[in-house]
Amino acid sequence: ELLAKYDRLIAGLQEQVNERFRRVFCGER
């Protein structure tokens, strides 16, 4: 159960980072 919670947290973090990268790349181009 703890591992599943951790996996979900990591997935959320990765999505946030992805969105941030997308914004940075879109702004740069």
N, CA, C and O atoms as a printed pandas DataFrame, in Angstrom:
     atom_number atom_name residue_name chain_id  residue_number  x_coord  y_coord  z_coord
0              1         N          GLU        A               1    0.854   -1.201    0.000
1              2        CA          GLU        A               1    0.000    0.000    0.000
2              3         C          GLU        A               1    0.886    1.247    0.000
3              4         O          GLU        A               1    0.625    2.196   -0.739
4              5         N          LEU        A               2    1.913    1.244    0.812
5              6        CA          LEU        A               2    2.793    2.428    0.867
6              7         C          LEU        A               2    3.452    2.652   -0.496
7              8         O          LEU        A               2    3.564    3.782   -0.971
8              9         N          LEU        A               3    3.877    1.567   -1.101
9             10        CA          LEU        A               3    4.548    1.684   -2.406
10            11         C          LEU        A               3    3.597    2.307   -3.434
11            12         O          LEU        A               3    3.994    3.153   -4.235
12            13         N          ALA        A               4    2.341    1.873   -3.393
13            14        CA          ALA        A               4    1.345    2.405   -4.351
14            15         C          ALA        A               4    1.186    3.908   -4.132
15            16         O          ALA        A               4    1.104    4.673   -5.093
16            17         N          LYS        A               5    1.144    4.326   -2.876
17            18        CA          LYS        A               5    0.995    5.752   -2.573
18            19         C          LYS        A               5    2.207    6.521   -3.123
19            20         O          LYS        A               5    2.061    7.588   -3.719
20            21         N          TYR        A               6    3.382    5.966   -2.916
21            22        CA          TYR        A               6    4.618    6.615   -3.389
22            23         C          TYR        A               6    4.602    6.716   -4.909
23            24         O          TYR        A               6    4.972    7.740   -5.481
24            25         N          ASP        A               7    4.163    5.624   -5.557
25            26        CA          ASP        A               7    4.114    5.607   -7.030
26            27         C          ASP        A               7    3.183    6.714   -7.520
27            28         O          ASP        A               7    3.486    7.407   -8.491
28            29         N          ARG        A               8    2.062    6.870   -6.846
29            30        CA          ARG        A               8    1.092    7.899   -7.265
30            31         C          ARG        A               8    1.718    9.286   -7.084
31            32         O          ARG        A               8    1.572   10.153   -7.946
32            33         N          LEU        A               9    2.399    9.487   -5.986
33            34        CA          LEU        A               9    3.024   10.799   -5.733
34            35         C          LEU        A               9    4.055   11.103   -6.815
35            36         O          LEU        A               9    4.095   12.212   -7.348
36            37         N          ILE        A              10    4.874   10.128   -7.131
37            38        CA          ILE        A              10    5.909   10.325   -8.162
38            39         C          ILE        A              10    5.252   10.641   -9.508
39            40         O          ILE        A              10    5.717   11.510  -10.247
40            41         N          ALA        A              11    4.175    9.931   -9.815
41            42        CA          ALA        A              11    3.473   10.160  -11.095
42            43         C          ALA        A              11    2.980   11.610  -11.135
43            44         O          ALA        A              11    3.102   12.279  -12.162
44            45         N          GLY        A              12    2.431   12.090  -10.037
45            46        CA          GLY        A              12    1.939   13.475   -9.994
46            47         C          GLY        A              12    3.092   14.451  -10.188
47            48         O          GLY        A              12    2.961   15.435  -10.916
48            49         N          LEU        A              13    4.210   14.183   -9.546
49            50        CA          LEU        A              13    5.370   15.084   -9.669
50            51         C          LEU        A              13    5.859   15.114  -11.114
51            52         O          LEU        A              13    6.152   16.176  -11.662
52            53         N          GLN        A              14    5.940   13.941  -11.714
53            54        CA          GLN        A              14    6.425   13.851  -13.102
54            55         C          GLN        A              14    5.513   14.655  -14.029
55            56         O          GLN        A              14    5.989   15.332  -14.940
56            57         N          GLU        A              15    4.200   14.576  -13.792
57            58        CA          GLU        A              15    3.261   15.310  -14.649
58            59         C          GLU        A              15    3.492   16.815  -14.496
59            60         O          GLU        A              15    3.473   17.558  -15.477
60            61         N          GLN        A              16    3.711   17.255  -13.247
61            62        CA          GLN        A              16    3.944   18.689  -13.009
62            63         C          GLN        A              16    5.217   19.127  -13.729
63            64         O          GLN        A              16    5.239   20.173  -14.377
64            65         N          VAL        A              17    6.260   18.338  -13.616
65            66        CA          VAL        A              17    7.542   18.682  -14.253
66            67         C          VAL        A              17    7.365   18.731  -15.770
67            68         O          VAL        A              17    7.901   19.609  -16.447
68            69         N          ASN        A              18    6.609   17.779  -16.280
69            70        CA          ASN        A              18    6.381   17.733  -17.731
70            71         C          ASN        A              18    5.698   19.017  -18.188
71            72         O          ASN        A              18    6.089   19.617  -19.189
72            73         N          GLU        A              19    4.673   19.432  -17.444
73            74        CA          GLU        A              19    3.937   20.650  -17.826
74            75         C          GLU        A              19    4.875   21.852  -17.772
75            76         O          GLU        A              19    4.814   22.723  -18.639
76            77         N          ARG        A              20    5.729   21.905  -16.779
77            78        CA          ARG        A              20    6.649   23.044  -16.618
78            79         C          ARG        A              20    7.613   23.063  -17.811
79            80         O          ARG        A              20    7.868   24.114  -18.399
80            81         N          PHE        A              21    8.135   21.902  -18.150
81            82        CA          PHE        A              21    9.079   21.828  -19.284
82            83         C          PHE        A              21    8.386   22.298  -20.557
83            84         O          PHE        A              21    8.949   23.050  -21.353
84            85         N          ARG        A              22    7.141   21.833  -20.731
85            86        CA          ARG        A              22    6.386   22.215  -21.944
86            87         C          ARG        A              22    6.264   23.732  -22.012
87            88         O          ARG        A              22    6.471   24.332  -23.067
88            89         N          ARG        A              23    5.927   24.349  -20.882
89            90        CA          ARG        A              23    5.750   25.812  -20.863
90            91         C          ARG        A              23    7.080   26.490  -21.204
91            92         O          ARG        A              23    7.117   27.430  -21.998
92            93         N          VAL        A              24    8.141   26.019  -20.617
93            94        CA          VAL        A              24    9.461   26.640  -20.860
94            95         C          VAL        A              24    9.825   26.521  -22.338
95            96         O          VAL        A              24   10.274   27.485  -22.959
96            97         N          PHE        A              25    9.625   25.330  -22.887
97            98        CA          PHE        A              25    9.990   25.120  -24.304
98            99         C          PHE        A              25    9.112   25.983  -25.200
99           100         O          PHE        A              25    9.595   26.577  -26.164
100          101         N          CYS        A              26    7.820   26.053  -24.881
101          102        CA          CYS        A              26    6.894   26.846  -25.713
102          103         C          CYS        A              26    7.285   28.328  -25.627
103          104         O          CYS        A              26    7.239   29.052  -26.621
104          105         N          GLY        A              27    7.667   28.757  -24.432
105          106        CA          GLY        A              27    8.032   30.172  -24.256
106          107         C          GLY        A              27    9.342   30.493  -24.975
107          108         O          GLY        A              27    9.512   31.583  -25.522
108          109         N          GLU        A              28   10.263   29.527  -24.965
109          110        CA          GLU        A              28   11.572   29.794  -25.594
110          111         C          GLU        A              28   11.425   29.905  -27.109
111          112         O          GLU        A              28   12.045   30.762  -27.739
112          113         N          ARG        A              29   10.589   29.022  -27.696
113          114        CA          ARG        A              29   10.488   29.009  -29.177
114          115         C          ARG        A              29    9.645   30.146  -29.670
115          116         O          ARG        A              29    9.452   30.293  -30.877
